């Protein structure tokens, strides 16, 4: 929420991100990946069913790591594209 400059505390809940920005068709750099209890920004797509995602509160830290796309409930483009992912 802080990284994207979203002030609304409703977005402290991962599920709220499923309605943020606009719909994306799948993983791509800059797309928000929404799981039911986790959210992150896709920074790369190394292959089918895999993505590299930057997210907070991942092992009590902000981390960038490869994850499966399985379980993603929404793919969303933020209103503004972000530089420096």
PyMOL Python script that loads the backbone (N, CA, C, O; Angstrom):
from pymol import cmd

cmd.read_pdbstr("""\
ATOM      1  N   UNK A   1       0.840  -1.183   0.000  1.00  0.00           N
ATOM      2  CA  UNK A   1       0.000   0.000   0.000  1.00  0.00           C
ATOM      3  C   UNK A   1       0.880   1.239   0.000  1.00  0.00           C
ATOM      4  O   UNK A   1       0.650   2.162  -0.781  1.00  0.00           O
ATOM      5  N   UNK A   2       1.888   1.269   0.870  1.00  0.00           N
ATOM      6  CA  UNK A   2       2.774   2.434   0.929  1.00  0.00           C
ATOM      7  C   UNK A   2       3.571   2.592  -0.357  1.00  0.00           C
ATOM      8  O   UNK A   2       3.746   3.708  -0.848  1.00  0.00           O
ATOM      9  N   UNK A   3       4.048   1.496  -0.899  1.00  0.00           N
ATOM     10  CA  UNK A   3       4.879   1.551  -2.099  1.00  0.00           C
ATOM     11  C   UNK A   3       4.118   2.127  -3.285  1.00  0.00           C
ATOM     12  O   UNK A   3       4.697   2.813  -4.127  1.00  0.00           O
ATOM     13  N   UNK A   4       2.806   1.845  -3.351  1.00  0.00           N
ATOM     14  CA  UNK A   4       1.979   2.361  -4.442  1.00  0.00           C
ATOM     15  C   UNK A   4       1.349   3.708  -4.114  1.00  0.00           C
ATOM     16  O   UNK A   4       0.707   4.313  -4.973  1.00  0.00           O
ATOM     17  N   UNK A   5       1.522   4.184  -2.892  1.00  0.00           N
ATOM     18  CA  UNK A   5       0.947   5.461  -2.503  1.00  0.00           C
ATOM     19  C   UNK A   5      -0.551   5.406  -2.278  1.00  0.00           C
ATOM     20  O   UNK A   5      -1.249   6.393  -2.511  1.00  0.00           O
ATOM     21  N   UNK A   6      -1.055   4.263  -1.828  1.00  0.00           N
ATOM     22  CA  UNK A   6      -2.487   4.083  -1.573  1.00  0.00           C
ATOM     23  C   UNK A   6      -2.749   4.395  -0.104  1.00  0.00           C
ATOM     24  O   UNK A   6      -2.256   3.695   0.781  1.00  0.00           O
ATOM     25  N   UNK A   7      -3.520   5.438   0.151  1.00  0.00           N
ATOM     26  CA  UNK A   7      -3.787   5.876   1.524  1.00  0.00           C
ATOM     27  C   UNK A   7      -4.904   5.079   2.200  1.00  0.00           C
ATOM     28  O   UNK A   7      -4.910   4.946   3.424  1.00  0.00           O
ATOM     29  N   UNK A   8      -5.830   4.558   1.436  1.00  0.00           N
ATOM     30  CA  UNK A   8      -6.999   3.871   1.973  1.00  0.00           C
ATOM     31  C   UNK A   8      -6.585   2.603   2.731  1.00  0.00           C
ATOM     32  O   UNK A   8      -6.038   1.669   2.144  1.00  0.00           O
ATOM     33  N   UNK A   9      -6.851   2.587   4.031  1.00  0.00           N
ATOM     34  CA  UNK A   9      -6.465   1.451   4.863  1.00  0.00           C
ATOM     35  C   UNK A   9      -7.240   0.178   4.550  1.00  0.00           C
ATOM     36  O   UNK A   9      -6.857  -0.900   5.005  1.00  0.00           O
ATOM     37  N   UNK A  10      -8.311   0.279   3.789  1.00  0.00           N
ATOM     38  CA  UNK A  10      -9.039  -0.925   3.371  1.00  0.00           C
ATOM     39  C   UNK A  10      -8.112  -1.847   2.589  1.00  0.00           C
ATOM     40  O   UNK A  10      -8.326  -3.058   2.542  1.00  0.00           O
ATOM     41  N   UNK A  11      -7.082  -1.270   1.978  1.00  0.00           N
ATOM     42  CA  UNK A  11      -6.142  -2.056   1.187  1.00  0.00           C
ATOM     43  C   UNK A  11      -5.082  -2.741   2.047  1.00  0.00           C
ATOM     44  O   UNK A  11      -4.135  -3.320   1.514  1.00  0.00           O
ATOM     45  N   UNK A  12      -5.230  -2.683   3.358  1.00  0.00           N
ATOM     46  CA  UNK A  12      -4.402  -3.505   4.237  1.00  0.00           C
ATOM     47  C   UNK A  12      -4.803  -4.974   4.099  1.00  0.00           C
ATOM     48  O   UNK A  12      -4.028  -5.873   4.426  1.00  0.00           O
ATOM     49  N   UNK A  13      -6.009  -5.204   3.617  1.00  0.00           N
ATOM     50  CA  UNK A  13      -6.497  -6.563   3.371  1.00  0.00           C
ATOM     51  C   UNK A  13      -6.200  -6.938   1.928  1.00  0.00           C
ATOM     52  O   UNK A  13      -6.547  -6.197   1.008  1.00  0.00           O
ATOM     53  N   UNK A  14      -5.566  -8.071   1.726  1.00  0.00           N
ATOM     54  CA  UNK A  14      -5.155  -8.497   0.380  1.00  0.00           C
ATOM     55  C   UNK A  14      -6.325  -8.533  -0.595  1.00  0.00           C
ATOM     56  O   UNK A  14      -6.190  -8.096  -1.738  1.00  0.00           O
ATOM     57  N   UNK A  15      -7.444  -9.036  -0.168  1.00  0.00           N
ATOM     58  CA  UNK A  15      -8.598  -9.212  -1.060  1.00  0.00           C
ATOM     59  C   UNK A  15      -9.062  -7.889  -1.674  1.00  0.00           C
ATOM     60  O   UNK A  15      -9.622  -7.884  -2.771  1.00  0.00           O
ATOM     61  N   UNK A  16      -8.841  -6.783  -0.991  1.00  0.00           N
ATOM     62  CA  UNK A  16      -9.256  -5.472  -1.512  1.00  0.00           C
ATOM     63  C   UNK A  16      -8.548  -5.140  -2.827  1.00  0.00           C
ATOM     64  O   UNK A  16      -9.099  -4.418  -3.658  1.00  0.00           O
ATOM     65  N   UNK A  17      -7.340  -5.657  -3.024  1.00  0.00           N
ATOM     66  CA  UNK A  17      -6.578  -5.369  -4.243  1.00  0.00           C
ATOM     67  C   UNK A  17      -7.202  -5.997  -5.483  1.00  0.00           C
ATOM     68  O   UNK A  17      -6.834  -5.637  -6.601  1.00  0.00           O
ATOM     69  N   UNK A  18      -8.131  -6.917  -5.311  1.00  0.00           N
ATOM     70  CA  UNK A  18      -8.786  -7.553  -6.454  1.00  0.00           C
ATOM     71  C   UNK A  18      -9.661  -6.572  -7.235  1.00  0.00           C
ATOM     72  O   UNK A  18     -10.103  -6.882  -8.341  1.00  0.00           O
ATOM     73  N   UNK A  19      -9.911  -5.399  -6.669  1.00  0.00           N
ATOM     74  CA  UNK A  19     -10.716  -4.388  -7.377  1.00  0.00           C
ATOM     75  C   UNK A  19      -9.914  -3.113  -7.670  1.00  0.00           C
ATOM     76  O   UNK A  19     -10.476  -2.138  -8.170  1.00  0.00           O
ATOM     77  N   UNK A  20      -8.633  -3.108  -7.372  1.00  0.00           N
ATOM     78  CA  UNK A  20      -7.774  -1.941  -7.576  1.00  0.00           C
ATOM     79  C   UNK A  20      -7.366  -1.842  -9.045  1.00  0.00           C
ATOM     80  O   UNK A  20      -7.167  -2.861  -9.707  1.00  0.00           O
ATOM     81  N   UNK A  21      -7.244  -0.623  -9.550  1.00  0.00           N
ATOM     82  CA  UNK A  21      -6.767  -0.420 -10.913  1.00  0.00           C
ATOM     83  C   UNK A  21      -7.683  -1.052 -11.939  1.00  0.00           C
ATOM     84  O   UNK A  21      -8.906  -0.986 -11.816  1.00  0.00           O
ATOM     85  N   UNK A  22      -7.089  -1.669 -12.956  1.00  0.00           N
ATOM     86  CA  UNK A  22      -7.882  -2.303 -14.015  1.00  0.00           C
ATOM     87  C   UNK A  22      -7.423  -3.740 -14.224  1.00  0.00           C
ATOM     88  O   UNK A  22      -6.303  -4.113 -13.874  1.00  0.00           O
ATOM     89  N   UNK A  23      -8.312  -4.530 -14.801  1.00  0.00           N
ATOM     90  CA  UNK A  23      -8.059  -5.954 -14.993  1.00  0.00           C
ATOM     91  C   UNK A  23      -6.871  -6.178 -15.935  1.00  0.00           C
ATOM     92  O   UNK A  23      -6.723  -5.490 -16.945  1.00  0.00           O
ATOM     93  N   UNK A  24      -6.038  -7.146 -15.585  1.00  0.00           N
ATOM     94  CA  UNK A  24      -4.949  -7.605 -16.454  1.00  0.00           C
ATOM     95  C   UNK A  24      -5.247  -9.055 -16.815  1.00  0.00           C
ATOM     96  O   UNK A  24      -5.898  -9.763 -16.047  1.00  0.00           O
ATOM     97  N   UNK A  25      -4.784  -9.497 -17.963  1.00  0.00           N
ATOM     98  CA  UNK A  25      -5.100 -10.849 -18.429  1.00  0.00           C
ATOM     99  C   UNK A  25      -4.213 -11.928 -17.818  1.00  0.00           C
ATOM    100  O   UNK A  25      -4.486 -13.119 -17.967  1.00  0.00           O
ATOM    101  N   UNK A  26      -3.162 -11.516 -17.137  1.00  0.00           N
ATOM    102  CA  UNK A  26      -2.269 -12.492 -16.519  1.00  0.00           C
ATOM    103  C   UNK A  26      -1.001 -11.815 -16.056  1.00  0.00           C
ATOM    104  O   UNK A  26      -0.918 -10.586 -16.047  1.00  0.00           O
ATOM    105  N   UNK A  27      -0.010 -12.602 -15.669  1.00  0.00           N
ATOM    106  CA  UNK A  27       1.212 -12.011 -15.142  1.00  0.00           C
ATOM    107  C   UNK A  27       2.031 -11.308 -16.223  1.00  0.00           C
ATOM    108  O   UNK A  27       2.184 -11.804 -17.339  1.00  0.00           O
ATOM    109  N   UNK A  28       2.547 -10.147 -15.857  1.00  0.00           N
ATOM    110  CA  UNK A  28       3.438  -9.350 -16.705  1.00  0.00           C
ATOM    111  C   UNK A  28       4.125  -8.362 -15.777  1.00  0.00           C
ATOM    112  O   UNK A  28       3.562  -8.006 -14.742  1.00  0.00           O
ATOM    113  N   UNK A  29       5.317  -7.912 -16.117  1.00  0.00           N
ATOM    114  CA  UNK A  29       5.982  -6.933 -15.253  1.00  0.00           C
ATOM    115  C   UNK A  29       5.089  -5.717 -14.994  1.00  0.00           C
ATOM    116  O   UNK A  29       4.555  -5.110 -15.922  1.00  0.00           O
ATOM    117  N   UNK A  30       4.941  -5.380 -13.713  1.00  0.00           N
ATOM    118  CA  UNK A  30       4.121  -4.250 -13.302  1.00  0.00           C
ATOM    119  C   UNK A  30       2.706  -4.605 -12.885  1.00  0.00           C
ATOM    120  O   UNK A  30       2.005  -3.766 -12.318  1.00  0.00           O
ATOM    121  N   UNK A  31       2.268  -5.833 -13.153  1.00  0.00           N
ATOM    122  CA  UNK A  31       0.917  -6.274 -12.790  1.00  0.00           C
ATOM    123  C   UNK A  31       0.896  -6.659 -11.316  1.00  0.00           C
ATOM    124  O   UNK A  31       1.855  -7.234 -10.800  1.00  0.00           O
ATOM    125  N   UNK A  32      -0.197  -6.339 -10.650  1.00  0.00           N
ATOM    126  CA  UNK A  32      -0.407  -6.726  -9.259  1.00  0.00           C
ATOM    127  C   UNK A  32      -1.010  -8.130  -9.251  1.00  0.00           C
ATOM    128  O   UNK A  32      -2.031  -8.376  -9.894  1.00  0.00           O
ATOM    129  N   UNK A  33      -0.380  -9.040  -8.527  1.00  0.00           N
ATOM    130  CA  UNK A  33      -0.887 -10.402  -8.354  1.00  0.00           C
ATOM    131  C   UNK A  33      -1.583 -10.462  -7.002  1.00  0.00           C
ATOM    132  O   UNK A  33      -0.983 -10.146  -5.974  1.00  0.00           O
ATOM    133  N   UNK A  34      -2.842 -10.866  -7.005  1.00  0.00           N
ATOM    134  CA  UNK A  34      -3.632 -10.907  -5.776  1.00  0.00           C
ATOM    135  C   UNK A  34      -3.968 -12.354  -5.431  1.00  0.00           C
ATOM    136  O   UNK A  34      -4.630 -13.053  -6.197  1.00  0.00           O
ATOM    137  N   UNK A  35      -3.504 -12.782  -4.277  1.00  0.00           N
ATOM    138  CA  UNK A  35      -3.912 -14.055  -3.687  1.00  0.00           C
ATOM    139  C   UNK A  35      -4.939 -13.694  -2.614  1.00  0.00           C
ATOM    140  O   UNK A  35      -5.084 -12.516  -2.287  1.00  0.00           O
ATOM    141  N   UNK A  36      -5.644 -14.655  -2.065  1.00  0.00           N
ATOM    142  CA  UNK A  36      -6.648 -14.328  -1.056  1.00  0.00           C
ATOM    143  C   UNK A  36      -6.039 -13.697   0.193  1.00  0.00           C
ATOM    144  O   UNK A  36      -6.712 -12.925   0.876  1.00  0.00           O
ATOM    145  N   UNK A  37      -4.777 -14.008   0.509  1.00  0.00           N
ATOM    146  CA  UNK A  37      -4.150 -13.467   1.714  1.00  0.00           C
ATOM    147  C   UNK A  37      -2.778 -12.855   1.463  1.00  0.00           C
ATOM    148  O   UNK A  37      -2.006 -12.666   2.403  1.00  0.00           O
ATOM    149  N   UNK A  38      -2.463 -12.540   0.198  1.00  0.00           N
ATOM    150  CA  UNK A  38      -1.150 -11.952  -0.115  1.00  0.00           C
ATOM    151  C   UNK A  38      -1.244 -11.182  -1.425  1.00  0.00           C
ATOM    152  O   UNK A  38      -2.055 -11.512  -2.290  1.00  0.00           O
ATOM    153  N   UNK A  39      -0.416 -10.163  -1.566  1.00  0.00           N
ATOM    154  CA  UNK A  39      -0.402  -9.315  -2.758  1.00  0.00           C
ATOM    155  C   UNK A  39       1.041  -8.985  -3.096  1.00  0.00           C
ATOM    156  O   UNK A  39       1.880  -8.839  -2.207  1.00  0.00           O
ATOM    157  N   UNK A  40       1.322  -8.871  -4.381  1.00  0.00           N
ATOM    158  CA  UNK A  40       2.660  -8.450  -4.789  1.00  0.00           C
ATOM    159  C   UNK A  40       2.645  -7.894  -6.198  1.00  0.00           C
ATOM    160  O   UNK A  40       1.639  -7.967  -6.904  1.00  0.00           O
ATOM    161  N   UNK A  41       3.776  -7.339  -6.593  1.00  0.00           N
ATOM    162  CA  UNK A  41       3.948  -6.783  -7.932  1.00  0.00           C
ATOM    163  C   UNK A  41       4.837  -7.734  -8.733  1.00  0.00           C
ATOM    164  O   UNK A  41       5.924  -8.099  -8.285  1.00  0.00           O
ATOM    165  N   UNK A  42       4.380  -8.125  -9.896  1.00  0.00           N
ATOM    166  CA  UNK A  42       5.162  -8.997 -10.770  1.00  0.00           C
ATOM    167  C   UNK A  42       6.324  -8.194 -11.345  1.00  0.00           C
ATOM    168  O   UNK A  42       6.133  -7.101 -11.879  1.00  0.00           O
ATOM    169  N   UNK A  43       7.528  -8.747 -11.232  1.00  0.00           N
ATOM    170  CA  UNK A  43       8.702  -8.082 -11.816  1.00  0.00           C
ATOM    171  C   UNK A  43       9.247  -8.847 -13.016  1.00  0.00           C
ATOM    172  O   UNK A  43       9.982  -8.279 -13.824  1.00  0.00           O
ATOM    173  N   UNK A  44       8.900 -10.132 -13.146  1.00  0.00           N
ATOM    174  CA  UNK A  44       9.343 -10.926 -14.289  1.00  0.00           C
ATOM    175  C   UNK A  44       8.483 -12.182 -14.382  1.00  0.00           C
ATOM    176  O   UNK A  44       7.868 -12.609 -13.404  1.00  0.00           O
ATOM    177  N   UNK A  45       8.453 -12.760 -15.575  1.00  0.00           N
ATOM    178  CA  UNK A  45       7.734 -14.010 -15.805  1.00  0.00           C
ATOM    179  C   UNK A  45       8.722 -14.986 -16.441  1.00  0.00           C
ATOM    180  O   UNK A  45       8.936 -14.947 -17.653  1.00  0.00           O
ATOM    181  N   UNK A  46       9.335 -15.872 -15.623  1.00  0.00           N
ATOM    182  CA  UNK A  46      10.353 -16.771 -16.156  1.00  0.00           C
ATOM    183  C   UNK A  46       9.814 -17.931 -16.987  1.00  0.00           C
ATOM    184  O   UNK A  46      10.568 -18.569 -17.722  1.00  0.00           O
ATOM    185  N   UNK A  47       8.528 -18.206 -16.877  1.00  0.00           N
ATOM    186  CA  UNK A  47       7.940 -19.291 -17.648  1.00  0.00           C
ATOM    187  C   UNK A  47       6.500 -19.506 -17.253  1.00  0.00           C
ATOM    188  O   UNK A  47       6.008 -18.876 -16.317  1.00  0.00           O
ATOM    189  N   UNK A  48       5.813 -20.397 -17.963  1.00  0.00           N
ATOM    190  CA  UNK A  48       4.406 -20.662 -17.657  1.00  0.00           C
ATOM    191  C   UNK A  48       4.206 -21.086 -16.204  1.00  0.00           C
ATOM    192  O   UNK A  48       4.916 -21.949 -15.688  1.00  0.00           O
ATOM    193  N   UNK A  49       3.235 -20.467 -15.568  1.00  0.00           N
ATOM    194  CA  UNK A  49       2.893 -20.825 -14.193  1.00  0.00           C
ATOM    195  C   UNK A  49       3.855 -20.302 -13.138  1.00  0.00           C
ATOM    196  O   UNK A  49       3.705 -20.632 -11.961  1.00  0.00           O
ATOM    197  N   UNK A  50       4.840 -19.497 -13.525  1.00  0.00           N
ATOM    198  CA  UNK A  50       5.827 -18.954 -12.593  1.00  0.00           C
ATOM    199  C   UNK A  50       5.935 -17.454 -12.774  1.00  0.00           C
ATOM    200  O   UNK A  50       5.728 -16.939 -13.873  1.00  0.00           O
ATOM    201  N   UNK A  51       6.259 -16.753 -11.702  1.00  0.00           N
ATOM    202  CA  UNK A  51       6.505 -15.312 -11.769  1.00  0.00           C
ATOM    203  C   UNK A  51       7.506 -14.949 -10.691  1.00  0.00           C
ATOM    204  O   UNK A  51       7.648 -15.654  -9.691  1.00  0.00           O
ATOM    205  N   UNK A  52       8.189 -13.854 -10.903  1.00  0.00           N
ATOM    206  CA  UNK A  52       9.038 -13.273  -9.869  1.00  0.00           C
ATOM    207  C   UNK A  52       8.239 -12.098  -9.336  1.00  0.00           C
ATOM    208  O   UNK A  52       7.828 -11.221 -10.097  1.00  0.00           O
ATOM    209  N   UNK A  53       8.020 -12.081  -8.031  1.00  0.00           N
ATOM    210  CA  UNK A  53       7.118 -11.114  -7.422  1.00  0.00           C
ATOM    211  C   UNK A  53       7.800 -10.392  -6.271  1.00  0.00           C
ATOM    212  O   UNK A  53       8.493 -11.010  -5.462  1.00  0.00           O
ATOM    213  N   UNK A  54       7.602  -9.087  -6.202  1.00  0.00           N
ATOM    214  CA  UNK A  54       8.083  -8.278  -5.074  1.00  0.00           C
ATOM    215  C   UNK A  54       6.890  -8.033  -4.159  1.00  0.00           C
ATOM    216  O   UNK A  54       5.843  -7.561  -4.601  1.00  0.00           O
ATOM    217  N   UNK A  55       7.061  -8.359  -2.878  1.00  0.00           N
ATOM    218  CA  UNK A  55       5.945  -8.172  -1.950  1.00  0.00           C
ATOM    219  C   UNK A  55       6.460  -7.908  -0.545  1.00  0.00           C
ATOM    220  O   UNK A  55       7.584  -8.267  -0.192  1.00  0.00           O
ATOM    221  N   UNK A  56       5.622  -7.282   0.230  1.00  0.00           N
ATOM    222  CA  UNK A  56       5.933  -6.994   1.629  1.00  0.00           C
ATOM    223  C   UNK A  56       5.347  -8.059   2.522  1.00  0.00           C
ATOM    224  O   UNK A  56       4.534  -8.874   2.085  1.00  0.00           O
ATOM    225  N   UNK A  57       5.752  -8.052   3.747  1.00  0.00           N
ATOM    226  CA  UNK A  57       5.294  -9.019   4.740  1.00  0.00           C
ATOM    227  C   UNK A  57       5.439 -10.452   4.223  1.00  0.00           C
ATOM    228  O   UNK A  57       4.573 -11.301   4.434  1.00  0.00           O
ATOM    229  N   UNK A  58       6.537 -10.688   3.555  1.00  0.00           N
ATOM    230  CA  UNK A  58       6.874 -12.014   3.041  1.00  0.00           C
ATOM    231  C   UNK A  58       8.020 -12.525   3.917  1.00  0.00           C
ATOM    232  O   UNK A  58       9.180 -12.183   3.689  1.00  0.00           O
ATOM    233  N   UNK A  59       7.696 -13.323   4.894  1.00  0.00           N
ATOM    234  CA  UNK A  59       8.710 -13.736   5.863  1.00  0.00           C
ATOM    235  C   UNK A  59       9.154 -12.553   6.710  1.00  0.00           C
ATOM    236  O   UNK A  59      10.318 -12.460   7.099  1.00  0.00           O
ATOM    237  N   UNK A  60       8.219 -11.650   6.993  1.00  0.00           N
ATOM    238  CA  UNK A  60       8.443 -10.441   7.803  1.00  0.00           C
ATOM    239  C   UNK A  60       9.417  -9.468   7.144  1.00  0.00           C
ATOM    240  O   UNK A  60      10.125  -8.735   7.835  1.00  0.00           O
ATOM    241  N   UNK A  61       9.455  -9.458   5.802  1.00  0.00           N
ATOM    242  CA  UNK A  61      10.344  -8.550   5.075  1.00  0.00           C
ATOM    243  C   UNK A  61       9.762  -8.264   3.691  1.00  0.00           C
ATOM    244  O   UNK A  61       8.853  -8.956   3.231  1.00  0.00           O
ATOM    245  N   UNK A  62      10.295  -7.245   3.042  1.00  0.00           N
ATOM    246  CA  UNK A  62       9.991  -7.014   1.631  1.00  0.00           C
ATOM    247  C   UNK A  62      10.979  -7.876   0.862  1.00  0.00           C
ATOM    248  O   UNK A  62      12.193  -7.740   1.012  1.00  0.00           O
ATOM    249  N   UNK A  63      10.435  -8.771   0.031  1.00  0.00           N
ATOM    250  CA  UNK A  63      11.305  -9.684  -0.714  1.00  0.00           C
ATOM    251  C   UNK A  63      10.878  -9.770  -2.172  1.00  0.00           C
ATOM    252  O   UNK A  63       9.723  -9.524  -2.521  1.00  0.00           O
ATOM    253  N   UNK A  64      11.827 -10.119  -2.998  1.00  0.00           N
ATOM    254  CA  UNK A  64      11.564 -10.425  -4.396  1.00  0.00           C
ATOM    255  C   UNK A  64      11.966 -11.875  -4.583  1.00  0.00           C
ATOM    256  O   UNK A  64      13.116 -12.255  -4.363  1.00  0.00           O
ATOM    257  N   UNK A  65      10.979 -12.689  -5.001  1.00  0.00           N
ATOM    258  CA  UNK A  65      11.277 -14.114  -5.176  1.00  0.00           C
ATOM    259  C   UNK A  65      10.326 -14.740  -6.180  1.00  0.00           C
ATOM    260  O   UNK A  65       9.265 -14.194  -6.481  1.00  0.00           O
ATOM    261  N   UNK A  66      10.724 -15.892  -6.691  1.00  0.00           N
ATOM    262  CA  UNK A  66       9.891 -16.603  -7.645  1.00  0.00           C
ATOM    263  C   UNK A  66       8.774 -17.323  -6.911  1.00  0.00           C
ATOM    264  O   UNK A  66       8.972 -17.911  -5.848  1.00  0.00           O
ATOM    265  N   UNK A  67       7.596 -17.255  -7.511  1.00  0.00           N
ATOM    266  CA  UNK A  67       6.411 -17.911  -6.930  1.00  0.00           C
ATOM    267  C   UNK A  67       5.586 -18.525  -8.037  1.00  0.00           C
ATOM    268  O   UNK A  67       5.727 -18.168  -9.207  1.00  0.00           O
ATOM    269  N   UNK A  68       4.735 -19.440  -7.666  1.00  0.00           N
ATOM    270  CA  UNK A  68       3.778 -20.027  -8.595  1.00  0.00           C
ATOM    271  C   UNK A  68       2.615 -19.059  -8.807  1.00  0.00           C
ATOM    272  O   UNK A  68       2.266 -18.287  -7.913  1.00  0.00           O
ATOM    273  N   UNK A  69       2.029 -19.108  -9.980  1.00  0.00           N
ATOM    274  CA  UNK A  69       0.829 -18.303 -10.231  1.00  0.00           C
ATOM    275  C   UNK A  69      -0.427 -19.024  -9.732  1.00  0.00           C
ATOM    276  O   UNK A  69      -1.516 -18.452  -9.725  1.00  0.00           O
ATOM    277  N   UNK A  70      -0.266 -20.270  -9.321  1.00  0.00           N
ATOM    278  CA  UNK A  70      -1.408 -21.031  -8.808  1.00  0.00           C
ATOM    279  C   UNK A  70      -1.977 -20.328  -7.581  1.00  0.00           C
ATOM    280  O   UNK A  70      -1.229 -19.936  -6.686  1.00  0.00           O
ATOM    281  N   UNK A  71      -3.266 -20.173  -7.537  1.00  0.00           N
ATOM    282  CA  UNK A  71      -3.924 -19.544  -6.401  1.00  0.00           C
ATOM    283  C   UNK A  71      -4.156 -18.047  -6.559  1.00  0.00           C
ATOM    284  O   UNK A  71      -4.811 -17.436  -5.714  1.00  0.00           O
ATOM    285  N   UNK A  72      -3.628 -17.440  -7.633  1.00  0.00           N
ATOM    286  CA  UNK A  72      -3.878 -16.015  -7.860  1.00  0.00           C
ATOM    287  C   UNK A  72      -5.356 -15.843  -8.193  1.00  0.00           C
ATOM    288  O   UNK A  72      -5.880 -16.519  -9.078  1.00  0.00           O
ATOM    289  N   UNK A  73      -6.026 -14.936  -7.482  1.00  0.00           N
ATOM    290  CA  UNK A  73      -7.459 -14.724  -7.708  1.00  0.00           C
ATOM    291  C   UNK A  73      -7.731 -13.522  -8.596  1.00  0.00           C
ATOM    292  O   UNK A  73      -8.836 -13.380  -9.121  1.00  0.00           O
ATOM    293  N   UNK A  74      -6.728 -12.644  -8.773  1.00  0.00           N
ATOM    294  CA  UNK A  74      -6.915 -11.480  -9.648  1.00  0.00           C
ATOM    295  C   UNK A  74      -5.557 -10.972 -10.123  1.00  0.00           C
ATOM    296  O   UNK A  74      -4.564 -11.018  -9.397  1.00  0.00           O
ATOM    297  N   UNK A  75      -5.543 -10.492 -11.348  1.00  0.00           N
ATOM    298  CA  UNK A  75      -4.386  -9.800 -11.922  1.00  0.00           C
ATOM    299  C   UNK A  75      -4.859  -8.387 -12.209  1.00  0.00           C
ATOM    300  O   UNK A  75      -5.868  -8.204 -12.891  1.00  0.00           O
ATOM    301  N   UNK A  76      -4.146  -7.373 -11.699  1.00  0.00           N
ATOM    302  CA  UNK A  76      -4.606  -5.989 -11.832  1.00  0.00           C
ATOM    303  C   UNK A  76      -3.463  -5.073 -12.273  1.00  0.00           C
ATOM    304  O   UNK A  76      -2.350  -5.164 -11.755  1.00  0.00           O
ATOM    305  N   UNK A  77      -3.743  -4.204 -13.222  1.00  0.00           N
ATOM    306  CA  UNK A  77      -2.811  -3.142 -13.586  1.00  0.00           C
ATOM    307  C   UNK A  77      -3.023  -1.980 -12.635  1.00  0.00           C
ATOM    308  O   UNK A  77      -4.164  -1.549 -12.464  1.00  0.00           O
ATOM    309  N   UNK A  78      -1.975  -1.446 -12.002  1.00  0.00           N
ATOM    310  CA  UNK A  78      -2.150  -0.241 -11.182  1.00  0.00           C
ATOM    311  C   UNK A  78      -2.503   0.936 -12.084  1.00  0.00           C
ATOM    312  O   UNK A  78      -2.201   0.909 -13.277  1.00  0.00           O
ATOM    313  N   UNK A  79      -3.138   1.967 -11.534  1.00  0.00           N
ATOM    314  CA  UNK A  79      -3.499   3.132 -12.338  1.00  0.00           C
ATOM    315  C   UNK A  79      -2.306   3.773 -13.050  1.00  0.00           C
ATOM    316  O   UNK A  79      -2.447   4.304 -14.152  1.00  0.00           O
ATOM    317  N   UNK A  80      -1.136   3.720 -12.417  1.00  0.00           N
ATOM    318  CA  UNK A  80       0.070   4.273 -13.036  1.00  0.00           C
ATOM    319  C   UNK A  80       1.123   3.198 -13.079  1.00  0.00           C
ATOM    320  O   UNK A  80       1.327   2.470 -12.107  1.00  0.00           O
ATOM    321  N   UNK A  81       1.800   3.100 -14.224  1.00  0.00           N
ATOM    322  CA  UNK A  81       2.894   2.139 -14.332  1.00  0.00           C
ATOM    323  C   UNK A  81       4.016   2.567 -13.405  1.00  0.00           C
ATOM    324  O   UNK A  81       4.215   3.761 -13.177  1.00  0.00           O
ATOM    325  N   UNK A  82       4.739   1.615 -12.879  1.00  0.00           N
ATOM    326  CA  UNK A  82       5.780   1.923 -11.907  1.00  0.00           C
ATOM    327  C   UNK A  82       7.155   1.666 -12.501  1.00  0.00           C
ATOM    328  O   UNK A  82       7.356   0.700 -13.236  1.00  0.00           O
ATOM    329  N   UNK A  83       8.077   2.522 -12.182  1.00  0.00           N
ATOM    330  CA  UNK A  83       9.464   2.360 -12.628  1.00  0.00           C
ATOM    331  C   UNK A  83      10.282   1.723 -11.514  1.00  0.00           C
ATOM    332  O   UNK A  83       9.942   1.843 -10.337  1.00  0.00           O
ATOM    333  N   UNK A  84      11.327   1.066 -11.880  1.00  0.00           N
ATOM    334  CA  UNK A  84      12.261   0.539 -10.896  1.00  0.00           C
ATOM    335  C   UNK A  84      11.764  -0.660 -10.109  1.00  0.00           C
ATOM    336  O   UNK A  84      12.071  -0.796  -8.925  1.00  0.00           O
ATOM    337  N   UNK A  85      11.000  -1.529 -10.755  1.00  0.00           N
ATOM    338  CA  UNK A  85      10.549  -2.716 -10.050  1.00  0.00           C
ATOM    339  C   UNK A  85      11.738  -3.565  -9.725  1.00  0.00           C
ATOM    340  O   UNK A  85      11.591  -4.628  -9.123  1.00  0.00           O
TER     341      UNK A  85
END
""", "prot")
cmd.dss("prot")
cmd.show_as("cartoon", "prot")
cmd.util.cbc("prot")
cmd.orient("prot")
